[in-house]
Amino acid sequence: MESPVPRPRVLTSWQSYPTGWTADSTYVGAKAAGLFLLPRIWVPPFLVVTSSFHSVFDEIETITLSEALRQDERQLLETFLHWPSQTGGRPSKVLVRSNSPSESLRDRGTYRSYLADSTLEGIADAIRALRRSVDQDQVMCLILQVPIEPGLMGHMSNERRVTADSNRWLIEGLNHSRPSMRHDIISSRRASAVTPSILYAHSEREVLARLRVVGSHLRTLASGLFHCEWVWDGKQLWIVQCDEASVDPSQTIKEHISTTDVAAPPFEPTSSLRHFRDVPPGLWKKLTCPHHFSRVGLPVADIYVLRGDEWTSTDLALRGAIEVDLRRMCQRDVVIRCDLAQSVATDDTLLPTSKASRDASYLARFMDEVALRFASQGLKPNEWAFLIAFLVAARASAMVHAFPKAQRVQVDTLWGFPDGLLHFPHDTWYFYPGDSRTVRKLRYKDLCLLPTPAGWVPTKVGSPLDWASVLDRGEILTLAHWGLRLAESLNSEIQLMALARIGGERGLAACLPWHFTSWEVPRYTQSVQAITDRAQIAIIRSRGDLATARASQISRRLRGYQIRPESELIRDDSFLVEAALFAAQVGKPLYFEGSVLGHAYYIMARTGASVIPIAREPKEEPTVYNKLVRDQIPLIIRNAGGLARVRQISALEAGPLLLQKLVEEAFEARSANSRDLVEELADVVDVVEALLRCNGISDEALRRARSDKLVKRGGFEHLLYLEATGINSLRLDSDGQGELPLVNDDRAAALPHQQSQGSVLESARTRRPEDLARSPSDYRVVTASSWPLGSPD
């Protein structure tokens, strides 16, 4: 049997090799495997030191690189070092790049690369430095690449985290003359293999055109999903890195969402556990929520309260009865949360929460541990309590942000349970109560939080649910209206946590409010739509990562940090504070994927750190009014979550505007119904008083003018309706000349006062002056539709 051809220790971009070699990332390294996928004329010349060379790396500490290389390898290296540079001569520098076989897109930026002198000793120094930066037993391949002097450099990606359509590519790095425009979205048209040709480009527009060609070609390879780095030298576009992105199927979360659950059985405690409705309101902090939900007519879950002094009591019979109730409840998954008395100054958010469990022994141990923890913090047993409930089988969760009389309500949604919204990407909806309009912003959702026997575990969402809408419009409207009702009942900004798709069902009946807060959400000044270059973002998942970041010597080249806590730290506010203070200390931003309505954002933003949400709100055009308003209107707008730009004008400017306002208010009074008329008349009176002040007219002057009018022209006591006027001719004939009733003051006073709303009196014809004063039956009713639009006063 013929023995296989041995694989060389060094490969180059200008030679041909079996596809099985170049595609084997364990042999050539992950970065090199990606570069070998591309046409060679798209990639700067490179040389790969494969994993077969790994055993020689340590020898370079004691021998020269020339001694470590075989003769054929030295020849390949010399050819590489004499490759013509952009200027035509031998390149003065060589890029020595890390190239781990196990490196993936999630590990971008983990390993360092070095720019070395294009000499054997310069390259050897860079290799030694790279080897010292990683674990000595870790296999590391290398890439030696001719550096390109860039005119522009950037990234292109059609990964699932960037776009749901693999035909669309996010481009970062163009529009350098317009810093506010950091991203372009291009379409690669249909997937097609291309005949390789040099990617000439002499303008940014041509760069985009060449990137479309690259995207069309990449979509024909492997999964069709890639993240690339590109460099443009002003004449030619180069692809310097090409990493394939994987697609994760949504198996676990799909099974979770598709299953339905039977409702929890009725439960009546036989111990000191009490249903929250039997506990007087105002005693406990978190218990305020279900009490208030009930008060404003929202649905509420069954929650049972156990005081700390009852659990820690030395009465064994009392403890035994409680444990019996726990075992009875554990026919279903049970979750235990903690609460604090209203008299305790400590914040009640992110208190310990048990995992969902049917193991009564575990739940008892959890409560014992919490009791010891609270005791160590100086809390008395009567200052805390347990809130015990069956696990609500929610398939999705939401955070709702609303103000009283809000112009817009925000609803953030994610698969799984609410704590996932603290740190993971999510969908965002905006509801506009004025016209019931909704705007949906779908995002890539790679993780959610699910209960498992091991606890609350971040779980991959995967395709296609990673881009699917978590809730529908009807469910969003339900949650938004709940948020508005709460905000108006409290007359405060609120954040409502809600559960949805309970038991696998859909619609209003499968939604449930769970908790609310009324703090002011910290505003942010910057946000980004996506992070394409994750190599410059350090992920902090644990206190170990935080310690490494503090000790790291490479933080200066980082663009910032991102917090993605491990499951046991998701509710640890001290960890969040430590991370935020560290980022502020080193002057780097924290990129934040979670909901800005959650407690995690609130805690980190309040430290003074620069927390930059990875989100994009819809652009709202301001509503232009240019009118006078009452003094409290700007405050009312702000309390409803809006912004108002105002300026104070002079009395001279205000005069014409107040006259315009008077007409506006008069028309509103004219259109008002009987119930609202008094409000509109109050507006008219207030505008009149403002006009008096602006024109320097005193109350006495107004009183005199009114008195003169009453004497000379009368008032409106009798509500006379003038239909027409004519000439009182001396001639009387059958044509009716002279038959219009001419009423003098005395006879007008005798006119009857008809009380019917919306009608007036029309006098009957009179033939003699003495017939003017007649009985009410001589007058007939005419409708208001016959009134003239205007008449003398």
C-alpha positions in Angstrom: 0.0 0.0 0.0 1.4 3.4 -1.0 2.2 5.6 2.0 0.5 9.1 2.1 2.5 12.1 1.0 3.8 13.8 4.2 2.4 17.2 4.8 5.0 20.0 4.8 5.6 22.2 7.8 5.4 25.4 5.7 2.8 26.4 3.1 2.7 29.5 0.9 -0.1 31.4 -0.9 1.7 31.1 -4.3 1.8 27.3 -4.4 -1.0 24.8 -4.9 -1.9 22.2 -2.4 -4.6 19.5 -1.9 -7.8 21.1 -0.6 -7.8 18.6 2.2 -4.6 20.3 3.5 -5.6 23.9 3.2 -9.1 23.4 4.6 -7.8 21.5 7.7 -7.7 24.2 10.4 -6.0 21.8 12.8 -3.1 21.7 10.3 -2.9 25.2 8.8 -4.7 27.2 11.5 -8.2 28.8 11.4 -7.1 32.1 9.9 -5.0 30.4 7.1 -7.9 28.0 6.3 -10.1 31.0 5.6 -7.5 32.8 3.5 -6.9 29.6 1.4 -10.6 29.7 0.4 -10.0 33.0 -1.5 -8.5 33.6 -5.0 -4.8 34.2 -4.3 -4.8 37.5 -6.2 -7.3 38.9 -3.6 -5.0 38.2 -0.7 -1.6 39.7 0.1 1.2 37.1 -0.2 1.5 35.0 2.9 3.4 32.1 4.3 1.9 29.6 6.8 3.9 27.9 9.5 1.7 24.9 10.2 1.0 22.9 13.4 3.6 20.4 12.2 6.2 23.0 13.2 4.8 23.4 16.7 7.6 21.3 18.4 10.2 23.6 16.9 8.8 26.8 18.4 10.5 26.2 21.8 13.8 25.6 20.1 13.8 29.1 18.7 14.4 30.4 22.2 17.9 28.9 21.9 18.7 28.6 18.2 18.2 30.9 15.2 15.2 30.7 12.9 17.6 29.8 10.1 18.8 26.8 12.1 15.3 25.8 12.9 14.2 25.7 9.3 14.9 23.1 6.7 16.6 24.2 3.5 13.4 24.1 1.4 11.6 26.1 4.2 14.4 28.7 4.2 14.0 29.1 0.4 10.3 29.7 0.8 10.9 32.2 3.5 13.5 34.0 1.4 11.1 34.1 -1.5 8.5 35.6 0.7 10.9 38.2 2.2 11.9 39.4 -1.3 8.3 39.7 -2.5 7.9 43.1 -4.2 6.2 45.6 -1.9 3.7 48.3 -2.9 6.6 50.6 -3.7 8.3 47.9 -5.8 11.2 47.1 -3.5 11.6 44.5 -0.8 9.2 45.0 2.1 10.8 46.5 5.2 8.2 44.9 7.5 6.5 41.6 7.9 3.3 40.9 9.8 3.6 37.9 12.1 0.0 36.9 12.9 -1.3 34.5 15.4 -3.2 31.6 13.8 -4.7 29.2 16.4 -6.2 26.0 15.0 -9.1 26.4 17.5 -9.6 30.1 17.0 -13.2 31.1 16.0 -15.0 34.4 15.6 -15.9 34.3 19.3 -12.1 34.3 20.1 -11.2 37.3 17.9 -8.7 39.5 19.6 -7.6 36.8 22.1 -4.2 36.3 20.5 -1.7 39.0 19.4 0.0 39.7 16.1 3.3 41.5 15.6 4.9 43.8 13.0 8.5 42.6 12.6 11.5 43.7 10.6 11.7 41.6 7.4 14.8 39.8 8.6 15.2 36.3 10.0 16.1 37.7 13.4 13.2 40.2 13.3 10.8 37.4 12.5 12.3 35.2 15.2 11.9 37.9 17.8 8.2 38.3 16.9 7.7 34.5 17.1 9.2 34.4 20.5 7.0 37.2 21.7 3.9 35.6 20.3 4.8 32.2 21.9 5.3 33.9 25.3 1.8 35.4 25.1 0.0 32.1 25.0 0.1 28.9 27.0 3.2 26.9 26.2 1.3 23.7 25.6 -1.2 25.4 23.2 -0.7 24.5 19.6 -0.2 27.7 17.6 0.3 28.1 13.8 1.6 31.3 12.3 0.9 33.5 9.3 3.6 35.7 7.8 1.9 38.3 5.6 3.1 41.2 3.5 1.6 44.3 5.1 -0.5 46.6 3.0 -0.2 50.3 3.6 -3.9 51.2 3.9 -5.9 54.1 2.5 -8.9 52.6 4.2 -9.5 49.4 6.2 -12.6 47.8 7.5 -14.8 44.7 7.9 -17.6 43.1 6.0 -19.9 40.5 7.5 -23.1 38.6 6.7 -23.0 36.6 10.0 -26.3 35.8 11.6 -25.6 38.2 14.4 -25.3 41.0 11.8 -28.2 40.2 9.3 -30.9 37.7 8.9 -30.4 37.7 5.1 -27.1 36.2 4.1 -27.3 38.2 0.8 -26.9 41.5 2.8 -23.5 42.5 4.1 -22.6 45.0 6.8 -19.6 47.1 5.7 -17.6 49.0 8.3 -14.9 51.4 7.5 -16.1 53.4 4.5 -17.6 56.9 4.7 -14.4 58.0 6.5 -15.1 61.6 5.6 -18.4 61.4 7.4 -17.7 60.0 10.9 -21.4 59.8 11.8 -21.9 57.2 9.0 -20.0 54.2 10.2 -21.8 51.4 8.4 -23.0 50.5 4.9 -25.4 47.7 4.0 -24.8 46.2 0.6 -26.4 43.4 -1.3 -24.1 40.9 -3.0 -26.9 40.1 -5.5 -27.1 36.4 -6.3 -24.4 34.0 -5.1 -22.0 33.2 -7.9 -18.5 31.8 -8.2 -16.3 34.4 -9.9 -13.4 34.3 -12.4 -10.6 35.6 -10.2 -9.4 39.1 -11.2 -7.5 41.7 -9.3 -9.9 43.9 -7.2 -8.9 47.2 -8.7 -10.7 50.2 -7.0 -9.9 53.9 -7.4 -12.8 55.3 -5.3 -15.0 54.3 -2.3 -17.8 53.6 -4.7 -15.6 51.1 -6.6 -14.5 49.6 -3.2 -18.2 48.8 -2.5 -18.6 47.3 -6.0 -15.6 45.0 -5.4 -16.9 44.1 -2.0 -20.1 43.0 -3.7 -18.1 40.7 -5.9 -16.3 39.2 -2.9 -19.7 38.7 -1.1 -21.2 36.9 -4.1 -18.2 34.6 -4.2 -18.2 33.9 -0.5 -21.8 32.9 -0.5 -20.9 29.9 -2.7 -18.4 28.6 -0.2 -19.0 26.4 2.9 -21.9 27.9 5.0 -22.0 31.1 2.9 -21.6 33.1 6.1 -18.3 35.0 6.7 -16.6 37.8 8.5 -13.8 39.4 6.5 -11.2 42.1 7.0 -10.3 44.2 4.0 -7.7 46.9 3.2 -7.8 49.4 0.3 -4.5 50.9 -0.7 -6.0 53.5 -3.0 -5.6 51.3 -6.1 -6.5 47.8 -5.1 -8.8 46.1 -2.6 -7.2 43.3 -0.5 -8.9 40.7 1.7 -6.6 40.1 4.7 -8.8 37.8 6.8 -11.7 35.6 6.0 -13.4 33.7 8.9 -16.3 31.4 8.3 -19.3 31.9 10.7 -21.2 28.9 12.0 -25.0 28.5 12.1 -26.4 27.2 15.3 -29.8 25.4 15.0 -32.4 26.5 17.6 -33.1 23.0 18.9 -33.2 23.5 22.7 -35.1 26.8 22.7 -37.4 25.5 19.9 -38.4 22.5 22.0 -38.9 24.8 25.0 -41.2 27.2 23.0 -43.2 24.5 21.2 -44.2 22.5 24.3 -47.4 23.4 26.2 -47.9 23.1 30.0 -50.9 22.3 32.1 -51.8 25.0 34.6 -50.6 24.5 38.2 -53.1 22.8 40.5 -54.9 24.9 43.2 -52.9 25.1 46.4 -54.1 26.0 49.9 -51.3 26.3 52.5 -51.7 24.5 55.8 -48.7 26.2 57.5 -47.8 29.9 58.1 -47.5 30.5 54.4 -50.0 33.1 53.3 -51.3 34.2 50.0 -50.2 37.7 49.2 -53.8 38.9 49.2 -54.0 38.0 52.9 -50.9 40.1 53.7 -51.7 43.8 54.3 -50.2 46.0 51.6 -47.3 48.4 52.5 -45.3 45.9 54.6 -42.9 44.4 51.9 -41.1 46.0 48.9 -41.6 43.5 46.1 -45.0 42.6 47.4 -46.1 46.1 46.5 -46.2 44.9 42.8 -48.9 42.2 43.0 -50.9 44.4 45.4 -50.8 47.3 42.9 -51.5 45.0 39.9 -54.7 43.9 41.7 -55.7 47.4 42.6 -55.5 48.6 38.9 -57.2 45.6 37.5 -54.3 43.7 36.0 -53.9 39.9 36.3 -51.6 38.6 39.0 -49.8 35.3 39.9 -50.4 33.4 43.1 -47.5 34.3 45.5 -47.1 32.9 49.0 -45.3 34.8 51.7 -43.2 33.3 54.4 -41.6 35.7 56.9 -38.0 35.3 57.9 -38.8 35.0 61.6 -41.2 32.2 60.8 -38.6 30.2 58.8 -35.8 30.8 61.4 -38.1 30.0 64.4 -36.9 27.4 66.9 -40.5 26.0 66.9 -39.9 22.6 65.2 -43.6 22.1 64.6 -43.8 25.4 62.7 -40.8 24.5 60.5 -42.2 21.0 59.9 -45.5 22.4 58.7 -43.7 24.7 56.3 -41.7 21.9 54.9 -44.8 19.8 54.3 -46.3 22.7 52.3 -43.1 22.9 50.3 -43.2 19.2 49.5 -46.9 19.6 48.4 -45.9 22.5 46.1 -43.0 20.6 44.6 -45.4 18.5 42.5 -44.6 21.4 40.1 -41.4 23.6 39.7 -41.2 26.1 42.5 -39.1 29.3 42.6 -38.3 31.2 45.8 -37.5 34.9 45.7 -36.6 37.2 48.6 -38.2 40.4 49.8 -37.3 43.2 52.3 -39.5 45.1 54.7 -40.4 48.7 53.6 -38.4 50.0 56.6 -35.1 48.5 55.3 -33.1 51.0 53.3 -31.4 48.3 51.1 -32.4 48.1 47.5 -34.7 45.1 46.8 -33.7 44.4 43.2 -31.4 41.5 42.3 -31.9 39.8 45.7 -31.2 36.0 45.8 -33.5 33.8 43.7 -33.6 30.0 43.8 -33.4 27.9 40.7 -36.7 26.4 39.6 -36.9 23.1 41.4 -39.2 20.2 42.5 -36.7 19.3 45.2 -38.1 20.5 48.6 -34.7 19.7 50.3 -32.8 22.0 47.9 -35.4 24.8 48.5 -35.0 24.4 52.2 -31.2 24.5 51.9 -31.5 27.6 49.8 -33.7 29.4 52.4 -31.2 28.4 55.2 -28.3 29.9 53.2 -30.3 33.1 52.5 -31.1 33.4 56.2 -27.4 33.1 57.1 -26.5 35.7 54.4 -29.1 38.2 55.6 -28.0 37.7 59.2 -24.4 38.4 58.1 -25.6 41.7 56.6 -27.2 42.7 59.9 -30.8 42.1 58.8 -33.2 40.9 61.5 -35.5 37.9 60.7 -38.6 40.2 60.7 -37.0 42.5 58.1 -37.0 40.0 55.2 -39.3 37.4 53.8 -39.5 34.6 51.1 -41.9 34.9 48.2 -42.8 31.4 47.1 -44.5 30.7 43.8 -45.0 28.0 41.2 -42.7 28.6 38.2 -44.7 30.5 35.6 -44.0 28.6 32.4 -43.3 31.7 30.3 -41.8 31.1 26.8 -41.0 34.9 26.5 -40.4 37.9 28.6 -40.7 41.7 28.2 -39.6 45.0 29.8 -42.1 47.9 29.3 -41.1 51.6 29.7 -44.0 54.0 30.0 -44.8 57.5 31.3 -48.2 58.9 32.3 -49.9 60.2 29.1 -46.8 58.9 27.1 -46.3 59.8 23.5 -44.4 56.5 23.1 -44.1 53.3 25.0 -41.0 51.0 24.6 -41.3 47.2 24.9 -38.2 45.1 24.9 -38.8 41.3 24.4 -36.7 38.1 24.5 -37.3 34.4 24.5 -37.1 32.7 28.0 -37.1 34.4 31.4 -36.8 38.1 32.3 -33.2 38.1 33.6 -32.0 37.3 30.1 -33.0 40.9 29.2 -30.4 42.2 31.7 -27.5 41.4 29.3 -28.6 39.6 26.1 -29.7 41.1 22.8 -33.5 41.4 22.3 -36.2 42.8 20.1 -37.6 46.3 20.7 -41.1 47.6 19.9 -42.3 51.2 20.0 -46.0 51.9 20.5 -47.5 55.3 19.9 -50.8 55.8 21.8 -51.9 58.8 19.8 -52.5 56.8 16.7 -52.0 53.2 17.9 -49.0 52.9 15.6 -46.2 50.4 16.3 -42.6 50.2 15.1 -40.7 46.9 15.4 -36.9 46.6 15.6 -35.9 43.0 15.3 -32.4 42.1 16.5 -30.2 39.0 16.5 -30.9 37.2 19.7 -28.1 34.6 20.3 -28.9 33.8 23.9 -31.8 33.6 26.3 -32.2 32.4 29.9 -33.9 29.1 30.7 -34.5 27.1 33.9 -32.7 23.8 34.0 -32.1 21.3 36.9 -28.7 23.0 37.3 -30.2 26.4 37.6 -30.8 29.4 35.4 -28.6 28.8 32.3 -27.9 31.0 29.3 -29.1 29.0 26.3 -28.3 29.4 22.6 -31.3 30.5 20.6 -30.1 29.6 17.1 -31.6 29.9 13.6 -34.3 30.8 12.7 -35.6 32.0 16.1 -32.6 34.2 16.5 -34.2 36.6 14.1 -37.9 35.7 14.7 -40.2 38.2 16.4 -40.7 37.1 20.0 -44.2 38.6 20.4 -46.8 39.7 17.9 -48.4 43.1 17.7 -51.5 42.1 19.7 -49.3 41.0 22.6 -47.2 44.1 22.4 -50.3 46.3 22.6 -51.5 44.4 25.7 -48.2 45.0 27.5 -47.9 48.6 26.4 -51.4 49.4 27.7 -50.5 47.7 31.0 -47.5 49.9 31.2 -49.5 53.1 30.5 -52.1 52.1 33.1 -49.4 51.6 35.7 -47.7 54.8 34.9 -50.9 56.8 35.1 -52.0 55.1 38.3 -48.6 56.0 39.9 -48.2 59.3 38.0 -44.6 58.2 37.4 -42.2 56.8 34.9 -42.3 53.0 35.2 -40.5 49.9 34.0 -42.7 46.9 34.0 -41.4 43.3 33.8 -43.9 41.0 32.2 -44.1 37.3 31.2 -45.6 36.1 27.9 -46.5 33.0 26.0 -47.2 31.3 29.3 -47.6 27.6 28.9 -46.9 27.8 25.2 -50.1 29.7 24.6 -50.4 33.1 22.7 -52.3 36.3 23.2 -53.6 38.4 26.1 -54.6 35.4 28.3 -51.0 34.1 28.1 -49.4 37.4 29.4 -48.8 38.3 33.1 -47.3 41.3 34.8 -44.6 40.3 37.2 -42.7 43.2 38.7 -42.3 47.0 38.2 -40.0 49.8 39.3 -40.3 53.5 39.0 -36.8 54.8 38.8 -35.6 57.2 36.1 -33.8 55.3 33.3 -30.4 56.9 32.8 -30.2 58.5 29.4 -27.3 57.7 27.0 -25.7 60.0 24.4 -24.1 57.3 22.2 -25.3 54.0 20.8 -24.1 51.6 18.0 -26.1 49.4 15.7 -23.7 46.5 15.8 -20.1 45.7 16.6 -18.4 44.2 13.5 -14.8 44.2 14.8 -15.0 42.2 18.0 -11.2 41.8 18.0 -11.0 45.2 19.7 -13.7 44.4 22.3 -12.7 42.4 25.4 -15.5 40.3 26.9 -15.8 40.2 30.6 -17.7 37.2 31.8 -16.2 36.6 35.3 -14.2 38.1 38.0 -11.2 36.2 36.5 -11.7 38.0 33.2 -11.9 41.3 35.2 -8.6 40.5 37.0 -7.0 39.6 33.6 -8.2 42.9 32.1 -6.8 44.8 35.1 -3.4 43.1 34.7 -3.4 43.2 30.9 -0.8 45.2 29.1 -2.8 45.3 25.9 -5.8 47.3 27.1 -4.5 50.4 25.2 -5.3 48.9 21.9 -8.8 47.9 22.9 -11.8 49.9 21.8 -13.8 48.9 24.9 -15.3 46.1 27.0 -18.5 44.2 26.9 -20.1 42.6 30.0 -21.6 39.1 29.5 -21.7 37.6 33.0 -21.7 33.9 33.6 -25.0 32.6 34.9 -24.1 32.8 38.6 -23.1 36.5 38.1 -26.1 37.7 36.1 -27.8 39.0 39.3 -24.6 40.0 41.0 -24.8 43.8 41.2 -21.4 44.1 42.9 -19.7 42.4 39.9 -21.4 44.9 37.6 -20.2 47.8 39.7 -16.7 46.5 39.7 -16.6 46.1 36.0 -18.1 49.5 35.3 -15.7 51.3 37.6 -12.8 49.5 36.0 -13.9 50.6 32.5 -14.3 54.2 33.7 -10.9 54.1 35.4 -9.1 53.0 32.1 -11.2 55.4 30.1 -12.9 52.7 27.9 -16.6 52.4 27.1 -18.7 49.4 28.1 -20.7 48.1 25.1 -24.1 46.9 26.4 -26.4 44.4 24.6 -29.1 44.1 27.3 -32.2 46.2 27.8 -31.6 49.7 29.0 -34.8 49.2 31.0 -33.2 46.6 33.2 -31.4 46.9 36.5 -28.0 45.9 35.1 -27.9 49.0 32.8 -29.2 51.2 35.6 -26.4 50.0 38.0 -23.6 50.4 35.5 -24.7 53.7 34.1 -25.0 55.2 37.6 -21.3 54.5 38.3 -20.3 57.2 35.8 -19.0 54.7 33.3 -19.6 55.3 29.6 -22.2 52.6 28.8 -23.0 52.4 25.1 -26.1 50.4 24.2 -25.9 48.2 21.1 -29.2 49.4 19.8 -30.8 51.9 17.4 -34.0 53.8 18.2 -36.2 54.9 15.3 -35.5 58.4 14.2 -38.3 60.7 15.5 -38.9 63.9 13.7 -39.9 66.7 16.1 -43.5 68.0 16.0 -43.3 71.8 15.3 -45.9 74.0 17.1 -44.5 77.6 17.2 -47.3 78.7 19.5 -47.9 80.0 23.0 -48.6 77.4 25.6 -49.4 77.4 29.3 -46.5 77.6 31.7 -46.7 74.0 32.9 -46.9 72.4 29.4 -43.1 71.8 29.1 -43.1 70.0 32.5 -46.1 68.0 31.5 -44.4 67.0 28.2 -41.3 66.0 30.1 -43.3 63.9 32.7 -44.9 62.1 29.7 -41.4 61.1 28.4 -41.1 63.8 25.8 -38.8 66.8 25.2 -39.9 70.4 24.7 -37.8 73.2 23.3 -39.1 76.6 24.5 -38.0 80.2 24.8 -39.5 83.1 26.7 -40.7 85.9 24.5 -41.4 89.6 25.2 -44.8 91.1 25.8 -44.4 92.9 22.4 -43.9 89.5 20.6 -46.7 87.9 22.7 -49.5 90.4 21.7 -50.2 89.1 18.2 -49.7 85.5 19.3 -52.2 85.9 22.2 -54.7 87.3 19.7 -54.1 84.2 17.6 -54.4 82.0 20.7 -57.7 83.7 21.6 -59.2 82.8 18.2 -57.9 79.2 18.6 -59.5 78.8 22.1 -62.7 80.4 20.9 -63.0 77.8 18.1 -62.3 75.1 20.6 -65.1 76.4 22.9 -67.4 76.5 19.9 -66.7 72.8 19.1 -66.8 71.6 22.8 -69.6 69.5 24.2 -71.5 70.5 27.3 -69.2 68.5 29.5 -66.0 70.1 28.2 -67.3 73.6 27.7 -66.3 74.9 31.1 -62.6 73.8 30.4 -62.6 75.6 27.1 -64.1 78.8 28.5 -61.4 78.7 31.2 -58.9 78.8 28.4 -60.6 81.7 26.8 -60.6 83.7 30.1 -57.0 82.9 30.8 -55.9 84.1 27.3 -58.0 87.3 27.8 -56.2 88.0 31.1 -52.8 87.4 29.5 -53.8 89.9 26.7 -54.7 92.5 29.4 -51.4 92.1 31.1 -49.4 92.3 27.8 -51.2 95.4 26.8 -51.1 97.1 30.2 -54.9 97.1 30.6 -56.1 97.1 34.2 -59.0 95.2 35.6 -60.7 98.5 36.3 -60.4 99.6 32.7 -61.9 96.3 31.5 -64.8 96.7 34.0 -65.5 100.2 32.8 -65.5 99.1 29.1 -67.9 96.3 29.9 -70.2 98.6 31.9 -70.3 101.1 29.0 -71.1 98.3 26.6 -74.0 97.1 28.8 -75.5 100.6 29.0 -75.1 101.4 25.3 -75.6 98.0 23.7 -76.8 95.6 26.4 -75.6 92.2 27.3 -76.5 88.7 26.3 -79.0 88.0 29.1 -81.9 87.4 26.8 -80.0 85.5 24.1 -81.5 87.4 21.2 -80.9 86.0 17.7 -80.9 88.6 14.9 -82.0 87.0 11.7 -82.1 90.0 9.4 -82.6 93.8 9.2 -84.6 95.9 6.8 -86.2 99.3 6.2 -89.3 100.0 8.2 -91.5 101.4 5.4 -94.6 103.5 6.0 -96.4 101.5 3.4 -98.2 98.4 4.6 -99.3 95.9 2.0 -99.7 92.1 1.4 -96.1 91.7 0.2 -95.1 91.8 3.9 -93.2 95.0 3.6 -92.6 96.4 7.1 -93.5 93.1 8.8 -90.1 92.5 10.4 -90.5 92.8 14.2 -88.6 96.0 15.3 -88.0 95.5 19.0 -87.1 98.3 21.3 -85.5 97.9 24.7 -88.7 97.7 26.7 -90.3 95.1 24.5 -87.1 93.1 24.2 -87.1 92.7 28.0 -90.5 91.0 27.7 -89.3 88.4 25.2 -89.6 84.9 26.6 -86.4 83.0 27.5 -86.4 79.6 25.7 -84.2 77.0 27.6 -84.0 74.4 24.8 -80.4 73.7 23.9 -79.5 74.2 20.3 -82.5 76.3 19.4 -83.5 79.9 19.1 -86.8 81.8 18.9 -88.1 83.3 15.7 -90.9 85.8 16.2 -94.1 85.4 14.4 -95.1 88.1 11.9 -96.7 91.2 13.5 -98.9 93.7 11.8 -99.2 96.3 14.6 -96.5 97.6 16.9 -98.6 96.7 19.9 -98.5 93.1 18.8 -94.8 92.9 19.6 -95.2 91.5 23.1 -96.9 88.2 22.6 -97.1 84.9 24.5 -94.5 82.1 24.1 -96.9 80.2 21.8 -96.5 82.9 19.2 -92.9 82.0 18.7 -91.7 78.9 16.9 -88.4 77.0 17.3 -85.8 77.0 14.5 -82.7 74.8 14.5 -79.2 76.0 15.1 -78.3 75.0 11.6 -80.1 78.1 10.4 -77.9 80.4 12.5 -75.7 82.8 10.5 -72.0 82.3 10.9 -71.6 85.7 12.4 -73.7 88.6 13.7 -73.3 91.9 15.4 -72.7 91.7 19.1 
